[in-house]
Amino acid sequence: MTMCIQAKGLVKRFKTTTALDGVDLAAPTGSILGVLGPNGAGKTTTVRILATLLRPDEGEATVAGYDALRDPVAVRSLVGLTGQYASVDEELTGLENLELIGQLLRMPSRTVKQRARELIERFGLTEASGRAVKTYSGGMRRRIDLASSLVGRPRVLFLDEPTTGLDPRSRNDLWRIVRELSADGTTILLTTQYLEEADQLADRVSVIDQGRVVAEGAPKELKRRVGAQTLQVRPVASGDVARVERILAEVTGARPVVNGDGGLVTASTDDHTRLTALSRRLDEAGIAADEVAIRLPSLDDVFLALTGHAAGGNTDTEGVSV
């Protein structure tokens, strides 16, 4: 398997703050690598190093086969970067912004215009293409910002918390675009502090906390590492809750927990085949249920188990943006 992005032992210090303390990352060509962590964990610092905007104090990094430290010009010609905040010119129209990027990349004039129109249409901005970006909504600004990073058809795309501050609809629109880019063969490194985002998009996840990678793997693998799955039953009749408790206890060997408000009965299990046994027992007992399911631990559970605090925490104690 060819690695398009690879970092080994990245260390970066800002005065007395160690932003990165030996970070290792790897992303196969055409994959989406989610880098998950709270504010101050070191996600942005990692992206800036890989995008050749910052040099590490120690370690090495390669992007698309080129050494990011020894040959930064080659790396820059192959990557696109969308930061946490829109970086386009608000006085220019959406179309003008994309054409400007193409001119800066020294693309032929005809190619620039064609590429700009393609991206405007792809990102659903046709009707707004002639308006100044300062009139765009937050979701539209993020889309034109992402579009600008794609003008040069990059092989690698760095997305640094791209959905920060977006409403659910705009976020889902951006997720769709990211999936399409990956399907087209673009290798994507996505940093986020939203656990759901990493779960939805990433092929693999690296969890960073206090400048170190504390876990890595596919989302499902990380969830399984936390521990047991949960069987859950919500009986139609509230009078069946006690019987459901007894059946769950017998099926799982664990002590069930009852949510008094919703009538949801849950019990942990390490055996996914218990769901079949549970369904059979409920049917034999004549118990109708609105919900019978097995749930893996969420990435929220993973992060809390690995780091001892929620993903929304902030480890940046000295005010340094990392």
C-alpha positions in Angstrom: 0.0 0.0 0.0 1.5 3.3 -1.1 1.5 6.1 1.5 0.7 9.5 0.0 1.1 11.3 3.4 3.6 10.2 5.9 5.0 11.9 9.0 7.5 10.4 11.5 8.5 11.8 14.9 7.3 15.4 14.3 8.2 17.7 17.1 7.4 21.4 17.3 7.9 23.8 20.2 6.7 27.4 20.6 8.8 28.9 23.4 7.8 26.8 26.4 4.9 25.1 24.7 5.4 21.7 23.0 2.8 21.7 20.3 3.9 18.3 18.8 5.7 15.7 20.8 6.7 13.0 18.3 3.7 12.7 16.0 3.5 9.8 13.4 0.8 9.9 10.7 0.2 7.9 7.5 -2.4 8.1 4.8 -2.6 5.8 1.8 -3.2 7.3 -1.6 -6.8 8.2 -2.3 -7.9 7.8 1.4 -9.3 10.1 4.0 -7.3 10.4 7.2 -9.1 12.0 10.1 -7.0 13.7 12.7 -9.1 14.0 15.7 -8.5 16.1 18.8 -9.6 19.0 21.0 -8.4 22.6 20.5 -4.7 22.9 21.2 -4.0 19.2 20.6 -1.6 19.9 17.7 -3.8 19.3 14.7 -3.2 22.7 12.9 0.5 22.6 13.6 0.7 19.2 12.0 -1.2 20.4 8.9 1.0 23.5 8.6 4.1 21.3 8.6 2.8 18.9 6.0 1.7 21.8 3.8 5.3 23.3 4.1 4.1 26.4 6.0 6.1 25.5 9.1 9.3 23.6 9.8 9.4 21.1 12.6 12.1 21.1 15.2 12.5 17.3 14.7 11.1 14.6 12.5 10.4 14.1 8.8 7.5 14.3 6.5 6.8 13.2 2.9 3.8 14.2 0.8 3.0 12.6 -2.6 6.5 11.1 -2.7 8.3 14.4 -2.0 10.2 15.4 1.2 8.2 18.3 2.7 11.4 19.7 4.3 13.9 19.3 1.5 11.6 20.0 -1.5 8.8 22.2 -0.3 8.2 23.8 -3.8 7.4 20.4 -5.3 5.0 19.6 -2.4 3.2 23.0 -2.8 2.6 22.3 -6.4 0.6 19.1 -5.5 -1.4 20.2 -2.5 -4.4 22.3 -1.6 -5.2 23.7 1.8 -8.4 24.9 3.4 -7.9 26.4 6.8 -10.3 27.0 9.7 -11.4 30.4 8.3 -12.3 31.4 4.7 -9.3 33.1 3.1 -10.8 34.4 -0.2 -11.0 38.1 -1.1 -14.5 39.2 0.1 -14.5 42.2 -2.3 -14.2 39.9 -5.4 -17.0 37.8 -6.7 -16.9 34.0 -6.3 -15.9 33.5 -9.9 -13.2 36.2 -9.7 -11.7 34.6 -6.7 -11.3 31.3 -8.5 -9.9 33.0 -11.6 -7.4 34.9 -9.5 -6.1 31.6 -7.9 -5.7 30.2 -11.4 -3.7 33.2 -12.5 -1.5 33.0 -9.5 -0.8 29.3 -10.4 0.1 30.6 -13.9 -2.5 28.4 -15.6 -3.4 29.3 -19.2 -6.2 31.9 -19.4 -8.7 29.6 -21.2 -8.0 26.8 -18.7 -8.5 29.2 -15.8 -11.9 30.3 -17.0 -13.0 26.8 -17.7 -11.8 25.4 -14.4 -13.4 28.3 -12.4 -16.8 27.6 -14.1 -16.5 23.9 -13.4 -15.9 24.5 -9.7 -18.6 27.1 -9.4 -21.1 24.6 -10.8 -19.8 21.7 -8.8 -20.1 23.6 -5.5 -23.6 24.8 -6.2 -22.6 28.5 -6.5 -23.8 29.3 -10.0 -26.4 31.8 -9.0 -24.1 33.6 -6.6 -21.0 33.5 -8.9 -21.3 37.1 -9.9 -21.8 38.4 -6.3 -19.1 39.7 -4.0 -18.1 37.0 -1.5 -18.9 39.4 1.4 -22.6 38.8 0.6 -22.3 35.0 0.9 -23.6 33.0 3.8 -21.2 31.1 6.1 -21.8 27.8 4.2 -21.3 29.5 0.8 -18.0 31.1 2.0 -16.7 27.7 3.1 -17.6 26.2 -0.3 -15.9 28.9 -2.3 -12.9 28.6 0.0 -12.7 24.9 -0.6 -13.3 25.4 -4.3 -10.3 27.8 -4.4 -8.0 25.1 -3.0 -9.0 22.8 -5.9 -8.3 25.2 -8.8 -4.9 23.5 -9.4 -6.3 20.0 -9.2 -4.3 19.0 -6.2 -3.4 15.4 -5.5 -3.5 16.0 -1.8 -6.0 18.2 0.1 -5.6 19.4 3.7 -8.8 20.4 5.4 -8.2 22.0 8.8 -11.6 21.9 10.7 -13.5 22.9 7.5 -17.0 22.7 9.0 -16.3 24.9 12.1 -19.3 27.2 12.7 -21.5 25.7 9.9 -25.1 24.9 10.3 -26.1 21.2 9.8 -27.3 21.6 6.2 -24.0 23.4 5.1 -22.0 20.8 7.0 -23.7 18.0 5.2 -23.2 19.7 1.9 -19.5 19.9 2.6 -19.3 16.3 3.7 -20.8 15.3 0.4 -18.2 17.2 -1.5 -15.4 15.7 0.5 -16.7 12.2 -0.2 -16.8 13.0 -3.9 -13.2 14.3 -3.9 -12.0 11.1 -2.3 -13.9 9.0 -4.8 -12.1 10.9 -7.5 -8.8 9.8 -6.1 -7.8 12.9 -4.0 -5.9 12.0 -0.8 -7.4 14.0 2.1 -6.2 14.8 5.6 -9.1 16.2 7.6 -8.6 17.6 11.1 -11.7 18.0 13.2 -12.8 18.1 16.8 -16.2 16.8 15.8 -16.3 13.1 16.5 -19.3 12.6 14.2 -17.4 14.1 11.4 -14.5 11.8 11.7 -16.9 8.8 12.0 -18.8 9.9 8.8 -15.8 10.7 6.6 -12.6 9.1 7.6 -11.2 5.7 6.4 -8.8 5.9 9.3 -8.5 8.1 12.4 -5.5 9.3 14.4 -6.4 10.7 17.8 -4.1 13.4 19.0 -4.0 14.7 22.5 -1.4 17.1 24.0 0.8 16.8 20.9 0.9 13.0 20.8 -1.0 10.4 18.8 -2.8 8.3 21.5 -4.6 6.0 19.1 -5.1 5.2 15.4 -7.2 2.9 13.3 -10.5 2.7 11.4 -13.4 4.2 13.3 -14.9 0.8 14.0 -11.6 -0.6 15.2 -11.3 2.3 17.7 -14.8 1.8 18.9 -14.1 -1.9 19.6 -11.0 -1.1 21.6 -13.1 0.8 24.1 -15.0 -2.3 25.2 -18.4 -3.9 25.2 -21.2 -3.2 22.8 -24.6 -2.3 24.1 -27.9 -4.2 23.5 -30.9 -2.0 23.8 -34.6 -2.7 23.8 -37.5 -0.2 24.0 -40.8 -2.2 24.6 -44.0 -0.8 23.2 -45.8 -1.4 26.5 -44.3 0.1 29.6 -45.6 -2.9 31.6 -43.1 -5.1 29.8 -40.0 -3.3 31.0 -39.5 -5.7 33.9 -39.7 -8.7 31.7 -37.3 -7.2 29.2 -34.9 -6.6 32.1 -35.0 -10.3 33.0 -34.5 -11.4 29.4 -31.6 -9.0 28.8 -29.9 -10.2 32.0 -30.3 -13.8 31.0 -29.1 -13.2 27.4 -26.0 -11.1 28.3 -25.1 -12.1 31.8 -24.9 -8.4 32.6 -27.0 -6.1 34.8 -29.4 -4.1 32.6 -30.0 -0.4 33.0 -33.4 1.2 32.6 -34.0 4.7 31.3 -37.1 5.6 33.2 -38.2 8.4 30.9 -38.1 6.6 27.6 -38.5 3.0 28.8 -35.2 2.0 27.1 -33.5 -1.0 28.6 -29.8 -1.6 27.9 -27.1 -4.1 28.8 -23.5 -4.5 27.7 -22.2 -7.5 25.8 -19.0 -8.6 24.1 -20.9 -11.0 21.8 -22.6 -9.5 18.8 -24.6 -12.7 18.2 -26.6 -12.0 21.4 -28.8 -9.7 19.3 -30.3 -12.7 17.5 -30.8 -14.6 20.8 -32.5 -11.5 22.3 -34.9 -11.1 19.4 -35.9 -14.7 19.6 -36.5 -14.5 23.4 -38.6 -11.4 23.0 -40.7 -13.1 20.3 -41.2 -16.2 22.4 -42.3 -14.0 25.3 -44.7 -12.1 23.1 -43.1 -8.8 23.8 -43.5 -6.1 21.1 -40.7 -3.5 20.9 -40.3 -0.2 19.2 -36.5 -0.6 19.2 -34.2 -3.6 19.3 -30.6 -2.8 18.5 -26.9 -3.3 19.2 -24.7 -0.2 19.5 -21.0 0.1 19.2 -19.3 2.6 21.5 -19.3 6.1 19.8 -16.1 8.0 19.0 -17.1 10.2 21.9 -16.7 7.1 24.1 -13.4 6.4 22.4 -12.0 9.8 23.0 -13.1 9.9 26.6 -11.6 6.5 27.3 -8.3 7.3 25.6 -7.7 10.8 26.9 -9.7 11.1 30.1 -11.6 14.1 28.9 -14.2 15.1 26.3 -13.1 16.1 22.8 -14.3 19.7 23.3 -11.6 20.3 26.0 -8.8 22.8 25.4 -5.2 21.7 26.2 -3.7 24.9 24.9 -2.9 26.4 28.3 -0.5 29.2 27.0 -2.7 30.7 24.4 -0.6 29.4 21.4 -2.7 28.4 18.4 -1.6 24.8 17.6 
